[in-house]
Amino acid sequence: MTVLARPRVRTFDLVVVANRLPVDRVVDPDGTEQWRTSPGGLVTAMESVMPGRDGAWVGWAGEAGEAPEPFVENDMYLQPVALSAEEVEQYYEGFSNETLWPIYHDVIVSATFHRFWWNAYRAVNQRFAEAAARVAAPGATVWVHDYQLQLVPAMLRELRPDVRIGWFNHIPFPPVELFAQLPWRQSLVEGLLGADFLGFQRTADAENFLRACRRLVGLPTKGDTVTHHPHGDDGEAHTVRASAIPISIDFNGLDELARTPEVKARAAEIRSSLGDPEILMLGVDRLDYTKGIRHRLKAYEELLRDGEVAPPETALLQVATPSRERVAAYRNLRTQVEGTVGRINGEHSPIGAQAVQYLHHSYPRSEMAALFLAADVMLVTPLRDGMNLVAKEYVSCRHDLGGALVLSEFTGAARELHQAFVCNPHDIEGLKQTIMRAVRAPEADRRRRMRALRKRVADHDVQRWAQRYLEALASAPERPERQGRHGKSA
């Protein structure tokens, strides 16, 4: 077994490994550089988990070329990993987002397979594993995140048999019939089985993984566990657990933010700037083909055409955060969405009142809280989503018990937020009916639903998610490689 020799660097008892660091480098108008918290579900979830822990975060800084030196930001040690421009293109834009992402999201667009993309994916995963091995203290807990790093658990296991390794998937895990399309399916499964515990958003995702182990790799499964031989058939067997522990958000932090006078005033200002519509609908998504933005716009356009809604009494505000703009499928999606918005506004907007307000930006947390507080109907209609934290963020901000949540049944959140107005976004007629049910629901019904939704999110917040995950990881069966080796790896 090859064991990585560690230089004398600072080490930590908890190491988070993710594709991106939780910060982005920005240059101010005066030329000074600083790091700011990144947008995104993982960062949002983890930023309330890491403070107070002896923790490090390993990830890419977001720029091609040499990695910055390790640094501390928001009391967290950050260990950047370098990616060349070619690796960004092949590992990230290529294999991660044009091969894995479509397969893991029901092949809404076709997946592309290239062997050189796979080679880049494997090389970059090895680099992440080596970086994690350097900063992990003896017997540390290493928490690997998401689909970009599915080989890291086994690679890290080879380097550091003393550490405890967990992996969490923030997106769906596909049915075996789709996963089987991947030429590298066995390597991906074996990479994940280097972990002690595998966490998924939904029970169905964990079951899909176990089914892939059984049907594609020939491994025995029982309940939520799979048994394999890390060092071949002659080695000692080990059992890995794969289970659902759905992610959540910082309910108390968002609730407190939405109650501040500044956010309340901003929410009123937003409504006023839109002409104080009787009904303000809101969509907030990354500009991604999985989010169902085109289906949502089609349903809204038909409601306008049918005379069910009309500006200025009704308005739709769609925030589309830029995403993966160098990938062709995302560029095409932006063109289609913006073309649809233009057509809707051209056909259905009276002078001075746009039917759709379209914003292709990302916004700070306080502005998002104000948008959530301003919106009467929140439209969360992905075609497939691991969880969708926007739905939980909207609920957390509605301390007034106002608003209504229209939620796709194909989100992980729909398994928890039963009191939402649940829809099938592929069924345009049904989506229209669900939107109108939310618009016309009596106030008492909306308040009852929102009260129940808020209780669910408050009782299952991000702190509970992290605690449950780390407890499951800590109680995972001891691995043969680690027995008697705590603190003794090179």
N, C-alpha and C positions, 0 to 999 in steps of 0.2 A: 504493500500500500504506500502510495506517495503522500508524504505529510509535508505541508508547506512550512518552511522555516519563517518564523515571524521576527521582523526587526523590532527594535525597542520603540514601540509606538504606544500611544494611549489606548487602553482597551476598556471595554464596557460590558456590563452584565446583560444588557438588552440591546440588540442590534436590529434595526429595521432595514430591509433591503427592498428597494422599489426602483422602477425604471427611472423615475425623476426624483431629484431632490425636492424638498418642500418649498423651495425658494427659486425665484428667477432673478438674474442680474438685470438691472435697469440703469440707464444713463439719464440723469437729470439734465434739464436745459443748460445748466452751468457746466456740464461736462463731468460732474462727479458721479461715481458709480456706487450703487448700493444694492442690497438684496431685499426683495419683497416676497411676501408669502404668495405662493402660486395658487391659482384657482384649481378646482377639481375635487372630486368626491373623496379620494384617498387622503389628500392633505387636510381637507375639511374635517374628516373623521378623526385623523390621527393627531391634529394639532391640540386637541383637548385631552389626549391620552398620554403623550410623551412628557409634558412638563412634570417635574418632580421625580422622574425616573432617571437612573444612571444609564442614559441611552445615547446611541449614535444612529445616524441615518446614512445609508450608502445609496448613492444614486447618481445619475447623469445630471450635469448642471444645465443642459439644454442648448449648449453651443458646441459645434464640431471643433475638434482640435485637442490640444493638451488640456488636461483637467486642472482647475485651480487647486492650490494647496488646501488641505483640510482647514476648516474654520468653524467657529462657533457662532450660531445665530439663534436668537430667542432661547438661549440656554440649552441648545442642542448641538452636539458635535456632528458636523456634516463632513462626510468622506466622499468627495466627488470621484466619479469614474469617467475616464476619457472615452470618447467615441469619435472616430474619424468621420469625415463627410461621407465616405463610401459606406461605412458601417451604419450611419444614420439612414442612408438610403436603403441598404440591404436588410439590416437587422430590424430596424424600427418601421420605416415606411413600407418596406417590402414584406418580410416574413411575418412580423407582428400584425401589421394592419392590412395587408392584402392577401395573406394566406390564412393566418389564425382567426383574425376578427370576423371575416365572413363565415367561416366554418362554425364558429362559436355563436353566431347570430343567425342561424337558420338559413344561411346562404341567400340572404336578401339580395346581395350582389354576388356574382361568381367569384370564387377564390382563384388565386394564381399560384402556381407551384414552380419554384426554381431551386435547383440544388445549390447554387451559389448563395441564395438567400439563406438557406438552411445552414450552410457552413458559417456564414456571418453570425447567425443567431447563436450557434453553438460556441463560437469564439467569444462573443460578447458575454454570454452567460458564464463562461469560464472566468472572465475578467471580474465580473461581479462577485463570483464565489470567492476569488482570491482576495478581493478587497474586504469582503465580509470576514474572511478568516483572519485577516490582519488586525481588525479592530475588536474582535470578539474575545472577551476574557475567558479564562479556563472555566468550562462548564456553563458558558453563557447561553442565553436564549436568543436565537436568531429567527426573526419573523420575516419571511419572504412574501412579497405581494405580487400577484397578478400574472396574466398570461404571457407577458414578455419574458418572464424568468422561470419557466417551468423546468429547466435543466439544472438550475442552481442548487436545489436541495441535494441531489445525488453528488454533484461536483463538490459542494461544500462538505458533504459527509466524508468524501475521500480525503479532503484536506484537514478537516477538524473532526475526528470521530468523537471528541469529548463534548461537543455542543449539542444542545437540543434545538431541533429545527422544525418550524411550522411554516405552512404556506396557506395563503388565503386567496381565493379567486373572486375578483370583484365583478366579473361578468358571468354569463351563463356558461355551463359546461355542456357541450352538445350531446345529443343522442348518439348512440354508437354507430348508427347508419351514416351519420355525417362525419363523425370523428374518424371513421374507417377510411375516408377519402385521403387522409393525410399519409403520404409515403413514410413519414417519420413517426407514426403513431406509437410504435413500441418504445422508441427512444424517449418520447415525451412522457409516457406512462412510467418508465423506469426512472426518469429524472425526478418525477414527483414522489415516487416511492422512497427517495432518499430522505424525505421528511418523516417526522414522528407523528404529526397530525396534519390533516388536510381539511381546511375549512371552506365551505361553499355557502352561497346565499340562500339556496332553496334545497329542500330534501331531494327534489327531482334531479338537481345538478349532482349531488353526491352519489345518487343512485346511477346516474349516467356514467360517472367515472368508474364506479365499481363494476358496472356492466362491461365497460371497455376493458378493464383488467381481466375479467372472466372470459369474454368472448374473443378478444383480439390478442391477448397475451397468454391466455390459458392459466391464469392464477386463480386459486380457490378464494371465494369470498364467503363470509358468514355475517349476517346482519349488516352493520356499517363498517366492517373490517375486511381487509384483504391481506393474505399471507404470501410472502415471497422470500426468496433466498438471496440476500444482498451479494453473496460471494459465490454464487453458483449452487447447483443441486447438492454439492457435498458440504456446503456451509450451513450454519445454523439458521433456522427459519425466523423471520420477524413479522409481526403483525402491525399494520398501519391502519389507523382509524380515519374514515372520511365521513364528515358529518356537516349538517347545516347549522351555521351560527350567523344569522342575518345581521348585516351591518346597520348602524344607525347614526344619529347625529347628536350634537350637543344641544339638547332641548332647552335646558335652563339658560344657556348663553344666548340663544336666539330669542327666547321668550323675553328675557330682560332687555335685549337690544330693541325689540319691536315695541316695548313699552316706553322707551325714552321719548321725551318731547320732540327731539330732533327728527326721529324716524316718523313719528305721528304727523308732524308738520310736513315732512317731505312727502308722505303718502297723500295728504290732502292736496299738496302742490301738484303732484303727478296727475291726479284726477282733474284738477282745474285746468292743467295744460292740455288735457285731452278733451276739454269742453264739458266736463262734469257729466259723462254719460250715465244713464240709469244703470246699465250693465257694462262692466269692464271685464273682459275675458283676458287671460294672461297665459302665454306659453313661454317657458324658459328652458332652453335646451342647448347642448352643443350642436353645432351644425353637422349632424351625422345622419346617415340614411337609416339607422336603426330607430331613430327617435319619432318617426311617424309624422314629421312636420308637413309633408306633402298631403298626407291623408287628412290631417287636421284642417289644412287650408281648403281642401276640396269640400269637406263637410261644411265649413263656415261659408264658403262661396255659395253652396247650394241653399243654405239657410237664408242668405241674402236674396238669392234669386227667387226663393219660395215666398219671400215676404215675412218669414218668421222673425227675423231681426233686421234692423236697418240703422245706419248712422243718421244723426249723431246720438240717438238714444242708446245704441249699442256700439262698442268698439272692441277690436282685438289688438292687443299689444303683444308682438312676438319678438322675444329676445333670442337671438341665435349667436351663440358664442363661437368665434372662429375656431376651426379644428382641422388639423392635418391637411392644410391647404396645398401641399405639394403632391398629395395623392389624387389621382385623376378622378376617382369616384366622388371625392368630396368637392372638387372643383365643379364637376357636373351638377352635383346636388345644389350647390350655391346658385348656379345659373338657373336651374329649374325653379327653385324657391323664389328667387328675386323676380323671375319672369311671372310667376303666379301672383305674387303680391302686386306687381304692377298692373296685371290684368284686372284683379279684383278692385283695386283702387280706381282704375280707369272706368270701370263699368258701374260701380256701386257707390262711389263717394260723392256726396254733394260738395259744393264749394265751401271750404273751410272746415271740413270734417272728413278725415280719411277713415275708410272702413278698416284698414289694417295699418298699424304703426309698426314698422319693421326696423329692428336695431341689431346691427351686426357688430356687437361689442361684448366685452366682458365688463362686469361691474363689481365694485367692492361690496363687502358683506352688508354694510349699512344701507346701500342703495337697493340691494336685493330684498332686504327686510321691508323697506318702504314699498317696493313693488308688490310684494306678497300681501302687505296690509291694505294696499289700495285695490286689489283685484277682487271682484265679486265671484268669479268662476275661474279656477285654476285648471288648465288643460294639460294633463300629463298622459300622453297617448303613444308611447313607444310601441314599435312592432315587436321588440324583444329587448329586455333590459335585466341585468342581474339584480339590481335593487331599485334604483332611482331615488336618490336622496332629496331631489327637488320636492317631491310629494311630501316628505317628512318635514322639510324646511318650511313649506307653506303652512302646514298644520301648526308647527311650533310658533309661527309668528302671529297666528290668529287668536290672540288672547281675548279679543272681543267676541269670540264665537261666531263671527261673521264668515262669509265666504262658503264656497262649495268646491269640493275636489272631484274632478272627473278623471278617472284613473284607468289605464289600460290593464286588462286582465293578464297581459303578458309581461308585467313587471314583477320583480320579487316583492315589491311593496304591497301589491294586491293581496298577497298571502297574509298580510298583517292588518292592512287598513280596510277592514271589511265594510265600514260605514261610508266609504267613498261611493260615488256614482260610477260603478264599474262598467267598462265598455270593451268591445272588440274593435280595435281601430281599423281592421280590414273591412268591416261591415259599415260602409259609409252611411247607409240609412239608419242603422242602429246607433252609430256614433252621433248623428244629428239628433235622434230622439233622446239620447242620454244627455247631451248638452242642454236640450230644452227642458228636460226634467230637472236638471240642476238650476237652470235659470228660473223656472216657475215654482220650485219647491217652496212651500210655506216657510216663513221665518222660523217657526217653532221646530220644524223638521230639520232645517239646516243647522240650527243651534244644537239640537240633540245629536246629530251626526258629528259635528265638529267637536263637541265635548268628549264624545267617545274616542274620536281619532286622536285628540290631544292626550288623553289618558294613556292610550296605547303607546304613543311615542315617548311620553314622559317616563313611563314604567320600563321602557326598553330603549334607553338612550345609549350613546356611544360608550360611556363608561361601563355600562353593564355588558355591552358587546365585547369590549376589550377584556374585561374581567373574565367573562365566560370563555373567551378564546384562550387566554393565557392559562386558565385553570385546566382546560381540556388538554392543552399542550403539555403542561406540567405533569398531568396524570397519565400521559401516554406510556405504553409499555417500554421498558428499558431495552435498548438495542444491544445486540451482542458486541458490536464494536466499541460501545461506550462503557460497558461493565468494567469497573475497576480502573478506568482511565481518566476520571475527572481530574483536570488540572495537570495532566502529564503529556499532553500533545506538544509537539515541538513548536 
